[in-house]
Amino acid sequence: MSTPSRSVIARWFFLLLATAILFLYWQIISPYIIVLATAAVAAVIVSPIESKIRKVVKNPKLSGVIMLVLIMIAIVGPLLAIGAVMVQQANDIASQTIANAEWRETFDYRELALFEHLPESLRTQLLAQDPSKLLDAGLTWIQQHIGAIFSGGAEVVFKTFIFFICLFFFLVDRERIYKAALELSPLKDSVDRSIVTRMVETVRGVVMGALIVAIIQSVIAAIGLTIFGVPGALIWASLIMITAQVPVLGNTIIMGPAVIYLFATGHTGAAIGLMIWSLTVVGLVDNLLSPLIVGGRTRMHTLLILISILGGIEYFGPIGLILGPTVLAALLVLIELYKAGILEQKESTA
């Protein structure tokens, strides 16, 4: 067999072997790919803080551990506490309403004052329905899905543990990972650095611009909903992290129905108070805090962020709140590089 033929066979054998091994390894890590991606994004976000800690302690591993502890104290702890309260609120609401047989028998939405203010077509449709059957259907749905919701608790705890392990190594070895990525990439190092820099700036901009402000709005909204006596305040306030991405009407989508609920149940003073709180305190957060927090960071179009968050949550689950905009950031960087002529540069250097 001639040398060129042997070389071609060897090349194809290597490619097939590499493809098979990569496929098998993908099957191994695919259950944890979302955890890895989330840890990588988290490392990008918190690395500036970890770098400052590293300058003080002079030890990468120690600074990584300190950073993890800070994240647990500042984020994980409060999230667990909030989650526990949300579960309790949801349980209280369900036990007092839809899970209460006596309440289901006596409740009739057609007797609410709000019903008279609904459009005629909607009232006609509701009048044709049996309230008790609708409530029974709702209770059946909850009973069918509540087990699936809580059965994933152990998996969440385990993957959270894996997340912190991955985050630790991403923080400690980020320079080594960066150099390895440059060596493996077929692009010029200057182009690779440009891609990484823009990705980091965009990801941090999305988190700082779209999510932190929305989280602050959710917290302030939860305070108002709690003060004025809206049941399940934390549950409704958590939705503002998504609706806050909707221009103009973001907070109104959640706060509006809450105000209407208070009016409909006869709590006129509380309804007026919540309306004022919504318009003045919650509504001004975006205008006052966004320039302060975001500053000159990269901002993406609100519609793109909203679609990315919704699609990310549907595809990745709750962590899609971060991963959705992150994928969008990567896409926009690629589009920017394409418009800058990256393909032409590659061809000219080939």
Phi, psi and omega in degrees: 000132182292159181298316178300319180295318178298323180293319179295316179297317180298320180295314181292323177298317179297317181296317179294318178296315179297319179297317180296316180293318178298321179296315179297319181292324177298320178297328181288315187267349184303326177297340184244012185294324178292322177296316179297315180297319179295319178296321178296317178296318179298321178297320177298320184288316187265355183302324177299322178291318180296325179297320178293321177295320181297324178296331181277313185274342177063026181214115183301318182292319179294319179295325177295317178296317179299320180296319178297319179297318178298319179296318179298318182288316188276333187239302187296314180302305177301321180297318178296318179295315179296318179299319179296319179294320179298317178298318179296317179296316179298320179294319180296315180298315181295317182293330181273343185238264193294334179273357180263112184299320180296319180295319181296325181288327184265341185284136176214108183296342180288347179268352180289146178297328181296330184300325182291341183263001179283157176301150184302317181299319180291320178297322179298317180294319181291324179296333180281351182262152175268113183305320182295322179292322178296318179293320178296321178295320178296318178296319179298317179298317180297316181296326180286330187255343184295325179296318180295327181293316185271344180290340179276006183300314181296320179295321178297317179298316181296315181290331174295320176298315178297321179302314182291325176296313179297316180299319179302311182288327175296323179287314184291320186253022186296325177294320179294319178296319180297314179295320179296321179296321178295321181291324182280334183290136177282350180280165176294149182301325180296322178291318178300316179297322179297317179298311182297315181299314181292323178297314181298314180298318183291317179298313179297323179295319179296312182296313181292320185279313188267323190266314183297315178298319179295322178296317178298318177299320179297317180297314180295320177297319179298321178299312180296316180297324179290315181301318186266011167079033176275124180298144178064041186303316182293325180297312181290321182295327180297331180291341181294336177300334177267310184292340179297341180281350179277122183299143173067305187267003188313298183289330183297331181301327179260313185290327180301305177301327178295318178296317179297320179300316180295320176297315184294331180268007175088007179266070186296316180298316179295323180296316178295319179298316179294324178297316178296317179300317182295316184285322186269307186278303183291317185293333183270352182301314183297318182288327184271318186271329182304309179297326182288316183279315185283314181059235181264015181291163180295132176235141180251164182300137185301320180297318179297318179296315181299312180297321180294321179294313180297313178295322179297318179295321180293322185273315185262346188094197183305327181291349176297344174303329178258317185291327179302303176298331178294316177297320176299318179300317178298318179298315182294325176295317179297319178297319179296318179292323178296317179294332179281354175091033181297325180292318178296323179295320180295319181293323182290336180264355182288000000 
